[in-house]
Amino acid sequence: MGILVRSALTGLSLLAAVSATHATDDGTRPGDDVMTCEQIAEAMMPYVNQVRGGSTLQLGRNAQELQRRNVAREAELQSEAAADTAAMEAGCFGGINATCAAASEAMSAREAARNAQYQAEDKPITDQMGPQMNALAAQGQAMQQDPRLMRLMQLGQQKHCH
């Protein structure tokens, strides 16, 4: 039951600070004051399910894919760092000279090419994420106008539901 409460409140935490009301309906229903955290979470589940659907799922998958790529890339960079350090030390042995400068320029060029490659590889995903994030933001704004949701969130905060 605690997972249900956490899931409902976590899924809507971005709306927690907002307390929008409508002129004719403030979202209050009879019995609200005696609702338990579990009942509040259950009443919020339709809203949570709205947030979990569609573009939110794909946005999460895209973010996970970018994270997976970044972890793999970081491991690759760590293994290349030792070789780069050795090349710099060999080229710069005895002080700054033409060999040292060339090694530094080559390392900078490799880094710039690698960054451009990473950006190109990630572009299809990042291009998808922009509209997905916009859709999620629009959905959040629409939900902020729902007086019942705002009332349920207010009750959850007042009762210190987690």
KEKE-3310 file (N, C-alpha, C; in steps of 0.2 Angstrom, whole numbers, plus 5000, padded with zeros to 4 digits):
npx = (5004:5010:5018:5009:5005:5017:5020:5009:5011:5024:5024:5017:5023:5029:5019:5016:5018:5009:4993:4980:4964:4947:4933:4920:4922:4931:4937:4935:4928:4914:4920:4933:4942:4944:4951:4963:4980:4982:4969:4969:4980:4975:4964:4971:4976:4971:4976:4989:4991:4988:4999:5009:5007:5009:5019:5027:5032:5040:5049:5055:5062:5070:5078:5085:5092:5101:5108:5113:5122:5130:5137:5144:5152:5159:5167:5175:5182:5189:5198:5205:5211:5223:5231:5232:5238:5250:5255:5256:5265:5276:5278:5280:5291:5305:5300:5290:5288:5289:5285:5277:5267:5261:5256:5247:5238:5234:5227:5217:5210:5206:5197:5187:5182:5177:5167:5159:5155:5148:5137:5131:5127:5118:5108:5096:5088:5088:5082:5069:5066:5063:5050:5043:5046:5040:5026:5024:5026:5015:5004:5006:5003:4990:4985:4987:4977:4966:4954:4951:4962:4972:4966:4967:4981:4984:4978:4986:4999:4995:4993:5005:5009:5018)
npy = (4994:5006:5008:5012:5024:5032:5031:5038:5050:5054:5053:5064:5075:5086:5095:5099:5111:5119:5127:5128:5134:5133:5144:5140:5128:5121:5109:5102:5088:5080:5072:5073:5077:5067:5057:5045:5043:5032:5032:5045:5043:5033:5040:5048:5041:5040:5052:5050:5039:5046:5054:5044:5038:5037:5049:5051:5038:5035:5046:5043:5031:5036:5044:5035:5028:5037:5039:5027:5026:5037:5032:5021:5028:5035:5026:5022:5033:5034:5024:5028:5040:5037:5033:5045:5054:5048:5050:5064:5066:5060:5068:5080:5079:5086:5099:5112:5111:5110:5097:5094:5104:5099:5087:5091:5098:5088:5080:5088:5089:5076:5075:5085:5079:5067:5072:5078:5067:5060:5069:5068:5055:5055:5064:5059:5055:5065:5074:5069:5070:5084:5088:5078:5082:5095:5091:5084:5095:5103:5095:5094:5107:5108:5099:5106:5115:5107:5107:5096:5088:5096:5099:5086:5084:5094:5089:5078:5084:5091:5080:5074:5064:5051)
npz = (5000:5003:4993:4983:4988:4987:4974:4968:4973:4970:4956:4953:4959:4953:4952:4965:4972:4967:4968:4961:4958:4953:4949:4951:4957:4969:4971:4982:4991:4999:5014:5012:5022:5031:5024:5021:5018:5009:5003:4997:4988:4980:4975:4967:4957:4943:4938:4939:4930:4918:4917:4916:4904:4886:4879:4890:4893:4882:4883:4895:4891:4881:4889:4897:4888:4883:4895:4897:4885:4889:4900:4895:4886:4895:4901:4890:4888:4899:4898:4886:4892:4899:4888:4881:4891:4893:4880:4880:4890:4885:4873:4879:4887:4894:4893:4887:4869:4851:4848:4860:4859:4847:4851:4860:4852:4844:4853:4857:4845:4843:4853:4850:4838:4843:4852:4842:4835:4845:4847:4835:4835:4845:4841:4834:4845:4855:4847:4847:4860:4863:4858:4866:4879:4879:4877:4889:4898:4894:4897:4911:4914:4911:4920:4932:4932:4936:4948:4957:4958:4962:4975:4981:4981:4990:5001:5003:5006:5018:5026:5027:5018:5010)
capx = (5000:5015:5021:5004:5005:5023:5019:5005:5014:5030:5022:5014:5027:5030:5013:5015:5018:5003:4986:4975:4957:4942:4929:4914:4923:4938:4940:4933:4922:4913:4924:4940:4946:4945:4954:4969:4985:4981:4964:4971:4984:4970:4960:4975:4979:4969:4980:4996:4991:4989:5006:5013:5006:5011:5026:5031:5036:5046:5054:5059:5066:5076:5083:5088:5096:5106:5112:5117:5127:5135:5141:5148:5157:5164:5172:5179:5186:5194:5203:5209:5214:5229:5236:5233:5242:5257:5257:5257:5271:5282:5279:5282:5297:5310:5297:5285:5291:5284:5282:5272:5261:5258:5253:5241:5233:5231:5222:5211:5206:5202:5191:5182:5179:5173:5161:5154:5152:5143:5131:5127:5124:5112:5103:5089:5085:5087:5076:5062:5064:5061:5043:5040:5046:5034:5020:5023:5024:5008:5000:5007:5000:4983:4983:4987:4970:4961:4954:4951:4969:4975:4964:4970:4988:4984:4977:4992:5004:4993:4993:5012:5009:5025)
capy = (5000:5012:5009:5015:5031:5035:5031:5043:5057:5055:5054:5071:5080:5092:5099:5099:5118:5123:5126:5131:5133:5136:5149:5137:5121:5121:5102:5099:5084:5078:5067:5074:5079:5061:5053:5042:5044:5027:5034:5050:5040:5029:5045:5052:5036:5042:5057:5047:5035:5050:5056:5038:5036:5040:5052:5050:5032:5036:5051:5039:5026:5040:5047:5029:5026:5042:5038:5020:5028:5041:5027:5017:5033:5037:5020:5022:5039:5033:5020:5033:5045:5034:5034:5052:5056:5045:5054:5071:5066:5059:5074:5086:5078:5092:5106:5114:5112:5109:5090:5095:5107:5095:5082:5094:5100:5082:5077:5093:5088:5070:5077:5088:5074:5063:5076:5079:5060:5058:5073:5066:5049:5056:5068:5057:5054:5072:5078:5066:5072:5090:5088:5074:5086:5100:5088:5083:5101:5105:5090:5096:5114:5106:5096:5111:5118:5103:5108:5090:5085:5101:5097:5079:5086:5098:5085:5074:5088:5092:5074:5072:5058:5051)
capz = (5000:5004:4986:4979:4990:4985:4966:4966:4975:4966:4949:4953:4963:4950:4953:4972:4974:4964:4971:4957:4960:4948:4952:4954:4960:4972:4971:4989:4991:5006:5017:5011:5028:5034:5019:5023:5013:5004:4999:4993:4983:4976:4971:4962:4952:4936:4936:4938:4924:4913:4917:4914:4897:4880:4877:4896:4893:4877:4886:4900:4888:4878:4894:4899:4882:4883:4901:4895:4881:4892:4905:4890:4883:4900:4902:4884:4889:4905:4895:4882:4895:4900:4882:4880:4896:4891:4874:4882:4894:4880:4869:4883:4891:4894:4893:4881:4863:4846:4849:4865:4856:4842:4854:4863:4847:4841:4858:4856:4838:4844:4858:4846:4834:4847:4854:4836:4834:4850:4846:4829:4837:4850:4838:4834:4852:4857:4843:4849:4867:4864:4858:4872:4885:4878:4878:4896:4901:4893:4901:4918:4915:4911:4926:4937:4932:4938:4955:4961:4958:4967:4982:4983:4982:4996:5007:5004:5009:5025:5030:5026:5014:5006)
cpx = (5004:5017:5016:5004:5011:5023:5015:5008:5020:5028:5019:5018:5029:5025:5012:5014:5012:4997:4981:4968:4952:4936:4923:4916:4931:4941:4938:4927:4920:4917:4931:4945:4948:4949:4961:4974:4984:4975:4965:4975:4979:4966:4964:4978:4977:4974:4987:4996:4991:4996:5011:5013:5010:5018:5030:5035:5041:5051:5058:5064:5072:5081:5088:5094:5102:5111:5116:5123:5133:5140:5146:5154:5162:5169:5177:5184:5191:5200:5208:5213:5222:5234:5237:5238:5249:5260:5260:5264:5277:5283:5282:5288:5302:5307:5293:5290:5286:5281:5276:5266:5258:5254:5246:5236:5230:5225:5216:5207:5202:5196:5186:5178:5175:5167:5156:5151:5147:5136:5127:5124:5118:5107:5096:5085:5084:5082:5069:5061:5062:5053:5040:5040:5041:5028:5019:5022:5017:5003:5000:5003:4992:4980:4983:4980:4964:4960:4954:4958:4973:4973:4967:4977:4989:4983:4983:4998:5002:4994:5000:5013:5015:5024)
cpy = (5006:5014:5013:5023:5035:5036:5037:5050:5059:5057:5061:5076:5086:5097:5101:5106:5122:5122:5130:5130:5136:5140:5145:5130:5121:5114:5098:5094:5082:5072:5068:5074:5072:5055:5051:5043:5039:5029:5040:5048:5037:5034:5048:5047:5038:5047:5054:5043:5040:5052:5050:5036:5039:5043:5051:5044:5032:5040:5047:5034:5030:5042:5041:5027:5031:5041:5032:5022:5032:5037:5023:5022:5035:5032:5020:5028:5038:5028:5024:5038:5043:5035:5041:5055:5054:5049:5061:5071:5065:5065:5080:5085:5083:5098:5107:5115:5110:5102:5090:5098:5103:5090:5085:5096:5093:5079:5082:5091:5081:5071:5080:5084:5070:5066:5077:5072:5059:5062:5070:5059:5050:5060:5065:5056:5061:5076:5075:5069:5079:5091:5084:5078:5092:5097:5086:5090:5104:5101:5092:5103:5113:5103:5101:5115:5114:5104:5102:5088:5090:5100:5091:5080:5090:5094:5080:5078:5089:5086:5071:5065:5057:5046)
cpz = (5000:4997:4982:4981:4987:4977:4964:4968:4971:4959:4948:4957:4960:4950:4960:4975:4972:4967:4967:4959:4954:4952:4955:4957:4963:4973:4977:4988:4998:5008:5016:5017:5032:5030:5022:5017:5007:5000:4995:4987:4978:4972:4966:4956:4945:4934:4935:4932:4918:4912:4914:4907:4892:4880:4884:4896:4888:4880:4891:4896:4884:4883:4896:4894:4882:4889:4900:4890:4884:4897:4900:4888:4889:4901:4896:4885:4894:4902:4890:4886:4897:4894:4881:4885:4894:4885:4875:4885:4890:4876:4873:4887:4889:4893:4887:4875:4857:4846:4854:4862:4851:4845:4857:4858:4844:4846:4858:4850:4839:4848:4854:4841:4837:4849:4848:4835:4839:4849:4840:4831:4841:4847:4837:4840:4855:4853:4845:4856:4868:4864:4864:4878:4885:4879:4886:4900:4900:4897:4909:4919:4915:4917:4932:4937:4934:4946:4960:4963:4963:4974:4985:4985:4989:5002:5008:5007:5017:5029:5030:5023:5010:5001)
residu = (MET:GLY:ILE:LEU:VAL:ARG:SER:ALA:LEU:THR:GLY:LEU:SER:LEU:LEU:ALA:ALA:VAL:SER:ALA:THR:HIS:ALA:THR:ASP:ASP:GLY:THR:ARG:PRO:GLY:ASP:ASP:VAL:MET:THR:CYS:GLU:GLN:ILE:ALA:GLU:ALA:MET:MET:PRO:TYR:VAL:ASN:GLN:VAL:ARG:GLY:GLY:SER:THR:LEU:GLN:LEU:GLY:ARG:ASN:ALA:GLN:GLU:LEU:GLN:ARG:ARG:ASN:VAL:ALA:ARG:GLU:ALA:GLU:LEU:GLN:SER:GLU:ALA:ALA:ALA:ASP:THR:ALA:ALA:MET:GLU:ALA:GLY:CYS:PHE:GLY:GLY:ILE:ASN:ALA:THR:CYS:ALA:ALA:ALA:SER:GLU:ALA:MET:SER:ALA:ARG:GLU:ALA:ALA:ARG:ASN:ALA:GLN:TYR:GLN:ALA:GLU:ASP:LYS:PRO:ILE:THR:ASP:GLN:MET:GLY:PRO:GLN:MET:ASN:ALA:LEU:ALA:ALA:GLN:GLY:GLN:ALA:MET:GLN:GLN:ASP:PRO:ARG:LEU:MET:ARG:LEU:MET:GLN:LEU:GLY:GLN:GLN:LYS:HIS:CYS:HIS)
# end
